[in-house]
Amino acid sequence: MALVSAVPLDSKLCLCKTLFGFSHELKAIHSTVPNLGMCRGGKSIVPSMSMSSTTSVSNEDGVPRRVAGHHSNLWDDDSIASLSTSYEAPSYRERADRLIGEVKNIFDLMSVEDGVSTSPLNDLHHRLWMVDSVERLGIDRHFKHEINSALDHVYSYWTEKGIGRGRESVVTDLNSTALGLRALRLHGYTVSSHVLDHFKNEKGQFTCSAIQTEGEIRDVINLFRASLIAFPGEKIMEEAEIFSTMYLKDALQKIPPSGLSQEIEYLLEFGWHTNLPRMETRMYIDVFGEDTTFETPYLIRAKLLELAKLEFNIFHSLVKRELQSLSRWWKDYGFPEITFSRHRHVEYYTLAACIANDPKHSAFRLGFGKICHMITVLDDIYDTFGTMEELELLTAAFKRWDPSSIECLPDYMKGVYMAVYDHINEMAREAQKIQGRDTVSYARKSWEAFIDAYMQEAKWISSGYLPTFDEYLENGKVSFGSRITTLEPMLTLGFPLPPRILQEIDFPSKFNDLICAILRLKGDTQCYKADRARGEEASSVSCYMKDHPGTTEEDAVNQVNAMVDNLTKELNWELLRPDSNGVPISYKKPAFDICRVFHYGYKYRDGFSVASVEIKNLVTRTVVETVPL
């Protein structure tokens, strides 16, 4: 659909706000624009906390409105103000920088024969262990060159049977091969999963000893981790996952509580696609150093662990400033007064911080938190609170793309509209610094498609129409909003995305389509019951049941989950495939990680509606608390 009435970024009508300091210009709008409510004779709406989870009636306009009764914001100003900034002292940064230099030296010494307790009999495993350790400890951004050099060395000795622990090992080693298969795939090397066939017995089965030693358990841990990086049709990876899952569950019943048992529980719980890097770092800091099966000098482990703790806490100090900025933005646009909606800006920011912990990526973290919050509020407006007449006005305002459009909106929509308008323009300015071109029109098109999809769902709700599964999914892939939550923040990262590359990551690429489908389907499996109770019948579950008469609700959910599993393997391939049209994995990874973020949010329930359980714990573990040095 064509864009209408484009407004340049420097328009006097644009209420610009900087990323880290927001003015109060919106308050001036509220005082200068007449309180017109709706242009078609409606009255202004002032939502009240007294609204229940059933259909409610506004005190002023008498219009029946549905509200969901979501719990309120869990993180007020006092919570944010209580966060520690004690690690901002220059001495901590200086100590971290010294450790970075020392760890670089350790990587360099690995290339020296018989250096750092390596030998031709264990050098491959040692390199892989170092790469795996710095990645899981969340400090790998400091060692990109060293990681590439280590993996190049390992790959030079890779065979169709895998590798041994060292370049002169006479037999292959399951632990080293599994660790190498995982690391090499994730870094873009072409390696076949058939190397795992050589660790089966004569009956074609993975086997284990009668007594589970710590060494064997750790072999299977890395087999499990490797099995999750599976591509479509890889039967050997499915077999490895089934075997290792059963083995590790059995091991948990036999070994005492320890760092090893904690690591196993974590891996079985979160796997790869719901595992968030900062969350894993927090766990791994607690258990790192307990692996006694690989002889690494204590000093090396101590340096890695101290650096990980310092980096975790130094970033924690930055988080407080960013959350204070986010909270100001939330209040300046009047979001606290929208009491019928969910307010999860702190939770969304936390999720972004869990996948982007480079201090330079503040624009990404804050941009993601703001966009997701605005989408959530719009979701509650289009799905529940807004009337069809109001939604038509809001949709038309977005297409017009002019601040004067708010004169035709109910009061409760005005701040939301201006928040979206200002934010898209602001993110475009941030993106232009990196991309060297104006991206606002590109972003507007993605928002227009998103709003159209919301409007379509609102029409279905209003009319009681239940679409076919395919009809629902095509619209739902857009209405989920994953594209717009990814596009604008990704453009602010430190690498250029020319149109040719961007189209391989964003719409209409298969990569983007898979992410949108996975998240819509996964979200529906956790949301459909609550949505249906509010009168929102259309979901992938109900539409599947419509297309397949006689299917039970349980069977439909199982079918949708099976679709997600298959699509996830396809997504792995699209992320890591060798013939990726010249698009580096690192360019696709932010979008993939955002998919993991939402996948995590829907692991146990709709964590964005009920954020008081797992998501709250995530905020506490990764944002609120520091780690003891």
N, C-alpha and C positions, 0 to 999 in steps of 0.2 A: 504494500500500500504506500502511496506517495506521501512524503512528509509535507507538512503544512506550516506555513508561516514561521520559517526558521529564524531564530534570533541569534545574532552573533554573540560570541563570548563576552565581548566588552560592552554589550548593550547596557545602557543606563538602567534598564528595567531589571537586570540580573542582580539579585541580592547576593553578591559574592561573599564567601567566607573562607578564610585560610584554613588549611588542614589542622593546624594546632592551636588556633585561637579564633573563636567565633564571636562575631559582633552581635548586637541585639537589634539588628535592622528589622527582623521579622516583627518585633514588638511594635515598631513604627507602622508597619502595614496594618496590624490589627487596630491601631488607633486612627488610621487615616481612611481605610476602606470601609464604606458603610456596611453595617450589619445586615446584609441583604438576605442571608440564608440562601434559599434556592431562588433562582431567577424566575421560576415558574410559579411563584406564589407560595412556596413552602416556607416553613419557619425554621429558624436556627435550632440546632440540636445541641444540648449540653449533656453528654452521657453522665450517668451517675453510678457511684460504687454500689448503689442499692440494687442494681440490676442483677437478676438471678440467672441461673443456667437454663431457664425456660424462656419461652417467648415473653418479651417484656414490652411495655408501652412507655414512650418518653413522656415526661411530665409536661413538656411544652407543646409538642406537635401532635400528640395523640396517635402517632403512626406505630402500628405493631412492628416490633423489631425482634429478630432472633439474636441472642447473645450466648456465648459459650461458657461463661463463668470461669475463665482461666485465672490461675493464681497470679498475684501481682509480682512486680519486680522484686527480685531477691537481693539485689546488690545496690543499696543506697549510697549516698555520698560518704557516710560515716564508714561503711565497709571499705570503700575505695581509699579513703584517707588513712585508714589503719594499715595499709600496705607498707612494708618496710622499704626504705631507700638507702639502707646502711651500706650497701655494696657499691654505691656511686663514688666512693672515695678513690682517688687516682691510684692509690697503692694496690688495690685489687686488680685494676686493669694492667698495671705494670707487672704484677706477679703473673697474671694470665699470659701476657705477651712473652715473658721469659719462658714459661712452660711450653708455649707454642714453639718457640725456637728449639727447646730441648727435645720435644717430640719429633720435630722435623729432623733433627740430628739422628734420632733413633731410626726413623725411616731410611735415612741416608746410609747408616751403618748396616742396614739389612742387605745392602748390595755388596758389602765386603764379606768375603768368604770367612766363615768361622767368627763373624762378628755378632754381638748382642745375642749370645747363646744360640746362634743359628749355625747350621751345618748343611752339607748337601743332603742330609737325611731328614731335615725338618724345615728347610728354608721356605718351601712353598706354603706349608701350613702356617708358619709364623707370619708371613706376609698377609695371608688371608685373615688371620686372627687380628692383626693390627688394623686392617681395613674395616673389618666387622666391628671391632671395639670402638673406633672413633666415630663410626656411623651410629651405633646404638647409644653411645654416650652423648650424642648431639653436638660434637665438635668437629665434624668432618669438613665444614666449610673452610676451615683453616688449612686443609691438607689435600686440596683437589689434585695438585700436581703429583704429590707423593702417592696418592691412591691410584692414579692412572699408571704411574711407573710400576707400582707393586702388581697391579692386575696384568699389565703387559708382560711382566716377567712370568707370572703364573700361566698366562695363556700360551706363552711360547713353549711350555712343557705339557700342554693339555693334549690328551689323546682320546681315541674313541672309547677307551676304557676308563677315562678319568685321569686322576693323578695320585701319586703317593704323597707322603708327608714332605718329601724332599725331592730335589731334582735327580738324585741318584738312588732313590728308593726302588727296590726291585718288585714291590707289589703295590697295587693301588690301595687307597685308604678311603673308607666310606665317609668319615668325618670331613677330610680335606676335599673330597670330590663333591660332596653335597654343599659344603660351604662355598666351594669354587663355582659350582653350577649356579647357585643363587646370586652370588656377587657378580659374576661375569654377565649373566643375563641382565641384571638390573643396570649394568653399565654399558650395555649395547653390544657385547661380544656375541658372536654366533656360536652357541653351544647346544648340542643335542641332549635331550633328556634320556636317550638310550644308554648313556654311560651308566645309568642306574641298573640296567639289566645285568651287569657284571657282578652285582652284589646279591643276586638271587641264588637259591640252591638249584639242584638238578630238577626239581619239580616246578621251577619258575616262580618261587615264592620268596619274599623277604623272610629272613629267619633271625632268631635271637638266641642267646645262650640261656641255659637253665637258671643261671644266677645273674641278675641285672647289676652289673658294676656301674660305677659312676661314669667310667669312660664310655661304656656302651650306651648308657642313657644319653650322654652328650652327643654321641654319634647320631642317635635317632632324633634328638632335638633338631640337629641341622638337616637331617633328612626331611623332617616335617616342614621346616622353614623353606627348604628348597621346593617341596612338592606344591606349595601354594603359588609359586610363580609359574603356573601351568598355562599352556596354550590349548586351543580347541583340539580335540582328538588325541591328546596325549594320555593314552591308557596307563602307561607306566607311572605317570605323575598321580593319577587317581589311585592306583594301587599303593603307591608310596604314602599318600596321605592317609588312606584307610589303615594301613599297617602301623604307621607311626602314631596315629591318633590312638589306636587301641593299646599300643605298647606304652605310651606315655600315661594314659589313664590308669593302666595297671600299675605302672611304676609309682604313681602318686599314692596308691593304696599301701605301698610297701616301705617307702623311704620316709624318714622322719621330717618334720617341718624344718625347712632350711632355705637358703638362697636358691638352691637347685629346685626344690619343690615350688617355690614362689615363681621362679622363671617358667617352669612347666605350666603352672596354672595360668599365668599371663598369656603364654603363647596359645594354649588351647582356647582361651577365652576370646582373644582378639585376632589371632591369625595375622593376616596381612592387610586385608581390605577394610578392617575397622580398627587397625592399629595406627595411632597417631604418634608421630616421632617424639614430641616432647613428653607425651604420656609414657612412652617406652623408655625414654631417657630417665624419667623419674624412677621408674621401676628398676632399671638396670644399674643406676647409681647405688641402689640398696644391695644388690646381689653381686656386683662386679668384684672380682678378686677372690671369689670362693671356688673358682674352677681350679682344682689341683691336678687335673689330668694333663695339663700342658705346662711344661717347665719354662715359664717366663719369669725373668728376675723380678723380685718384689719392687725394685725401684721403678721399673717401667710401669707396672700396674699402678703404683702410687702416684706417678706423674700424670698418667691418664685420668685417674680418678679425681685428683685435686683440680686439674684443669676443667673437667666436666662440672664439678661443683661450683667452681668460680664462674664459669660461663653461665650456668643455670641461674645463679644469684645475681650476677651483673645484669642479665636480661630482665630479671624480676624487677629491678629498680626502674628500668625503662617502661615496663608495663604500667606502673603506677601513673606516670605522667600521661601515657596514652589513654588510659582509662579515665583519667580526670578530664582530658580533652573530649573523649567520647560522651561522657556524662553531661558536659556543658552543651554539646551539640544536641543531645537528646532533650534537654530542658529548653534550650533556645527555640526549638521548633514546636514546642508545646506538646510533645508526646506524653508527658505525665498526665495531661488532662484527658487523653483518650483512654478511658478506663475500661472500655469494653474489649480492648485488644490485649494481646500478649506483648510483654516488654522483655526481650531477650538480648538486648544489645551487648551486655557484658558476656553472656554465654557465647554469642557469635564471635565476638572479639577473641575470646579464649580459644575457640576452635581454630581461628586463623593463626593465633600465636603458637598453637601446637604443630603447625605445619610450616611456619615461616618465622624462624627465630633469629634471622639476621637483623641486627639493629637498623640496617639501611632500609628495611622493608616496612617501615611504619605506614606508608601510604597504602600498602597492600592490606595490612592488618586492620587499620581503621576503615579503609574503604570497604572491605568485606563485612566488617561488623555493622556498618551503617546500611549498606545495601540490603543485607539479610534482614535487618530490623525493619526497614521500610517495606520490604516484600511481605514480611509477616503481618504488619499492620494492614497493608493493602489486601492481603488474603482474608483477614477478618472483616474488612469492609465489604469486599465483593462476595464473600461466601455467606456472611451472616448479617451484619448490621445495616448495610446500605439498602435502600429501596431501589427498584429498577430505574426509576426516574433519576435518582441521584447518581447511580452508576453510569448511566448514559451521559450525564453531564461531566462526570469525572473522566470518562473515556475520551470524550470530545475535547476536554481541556488538555489532556496529554497529547492528543494529536495536533492541537493548535500550537502548543509549546510556546506559551507566552504568559508571563506573570499576571497580566491583566485578566487571564481566564479565571482567576480565583474569585472574581466578583460574582461569578455565576454558580459558585459552589457553596454548599452548606458550611457552616463555620468549622465543623470538625474535620472537613477535608482540606481546608486551606493550608494549614501547616504541613500536612503530608505532601500535598502537591508541591509546595515551595521547597520542601526538603529534597524531594526527588529532583526537581528542576535544578536547584543549586548544586546538588551533589554530582549530577551527571556533568555539568559544566566544569565543576571543580576538578573532578577526576580526569576530564579531558585535558585540562591545563597541566595536570601532573603527568599525564601520558605523553603530552607533546614534548616535554623535556627529554623523554627517552626515545620516543618514536620519530620525532622530527616532523610530525604532521598532525593536522587536526582530526581527532577521532570522534568528535561529538555527534556528527551525523550518523556514523556507524553505530554508536552506542544508542542513539535515539531509535534507530530502526529495530534494534533488539528489544528495547523497552516497549515500542509500539506493538510488536508481535506478542510480547508477554501480556500486555494489557488487553489485547484482543482475545487472547486465550482465556484470561480471567472473565471477560465479558461473556464469552461463550458458555463457560461453566455457570455463570450467574443465570443465564437464560435457561439452561437445563434445570437448574434448581427451581426457578420461578415457574416453569411449565410442567415440572414433574417428568420430563423426558429422560429416558434411560438409553444412552447411545450403545452402539455395538462396541465390542472390545477394541477393535482397530480404530474406530472413530474416536473413542475415548482416549486411547493411548497417544494418537497423533497430536491431539490437543493438549493432553496432559504432559507430554514431554516438554512443551513450551511453558505451560502454566506453572510447572514446578519451580521455574526460575533459576535453574542451575546455570543456564547460559549467561544470564546477566550478572549473577553473583561471581562468575569466573572472569568474564570478559574485561570489565573495567579494572578490577584490581590487578589482573595479569599484565595489562598494558603499562602498569607503573613499575614493574620489575626491571631490573637493570639490563635487559637484552632487547634488541630491536626485533619487532615482529612485522616485517613487510607484508603487504596484502597476500602474496602467494603463500607465505608460511602461516599466516593467521588463518587462512581458509582450510589448512590441514588440521588445525586445532579447534577452531570455532565452527559455527554453522557455515556450510552444510556438510562438514566432514563426517565420516562414519564414527570417528573418535568421539566427537561431540554428541552424535545421535545415540551412541551406546551409553554414555554417561547420563544423558537425559532420560533414557528408557529405564536404566537401572534404578535411578533415584525415584522416578515416579512409581515404579512397581514396588520397590522396597518400602517407600513411604506409605503406600496404600495398605500394605499388609499390617501396618501398625496403627493406621488412622481410620480405616473404613468403618469400624463400629461406632466410634465417637461421631464421625461425620454423619453417618446414617441416622443417629439419634437426634441430630440437629436438623434433619430434613434434607441432607446432602446425599442423595442416593447413589449418584454415579461414582464408581471406583473401579479399579481393574478387577477386583474380586466380584462385585455385583455384575459387572458387564460380562465377565467370563461366564458367570452362571446363567446369564440371559442367553448367551450364544450357545451354551451347552446345557439344554434342559435336563433336569435330573441330577445335575452335579451338586454335591453337598457343599456347604460353605467351607468345610475343612479341606475337601479335595481341591476347591478353587484356590485357596490360600497356598496349598502345597504346589499346585501347578504354577502359580505366580512366583513362588520362591524358586522353583526349578528353572523358570525363565531367567531369573536374576542370576542364578549360578552359571548358566550357559553364557549369558551376556557378559558376565564378569571375566570369563576366560577369553572371550573375544576382545574385551577391553585390554586385558593383559597383552594380547598379541598386537593390537593397534598401538599400544604404548611402546612396546619393545621390539617390534618387527624390524629386521635389518633394512628392508627396502622401504624406508619411511619418507621417501621423496625429499630427502635432504633436511628433514626436520629433526634436530637433536632431541634426545630423550629429555634433556633438561628443560626444553621449551614446552614439552607436553606435561611435564611432571606437576606443575602447579594446578592444572585442571584436574589431573588424576588425583592429586592430594585433596582437592576440594570435594571430589566424589567420595573419598574415604571419610572426610569430615561428616558429610551428611549420612553416609552409611552407618557411621558410628552413632549418630544421633537417633537412628531408627533401630538400633540393635535390640533394645529391650522393650521399647515402647515409643510413642511419639515424644521424644525427649525435648522437643521444642514447644510442646504444649505443657507437658509435665516435666519441668526442668529442675525439680526439687530433689531428685534422687541421683542418678548416675551423672548427669551433666553438672549438678551442683558439686559433686565429689571431684569431678574433673577440674572445675574452676579452683577448688580448694587446693588440690594437689599440684596443679601446674602454674597457677597464677597467684594465689593468696600466700601459700607457704614457701619459705625458702628451705634449702637443705643445709644441715649442719656441716661445717667444714671439718 
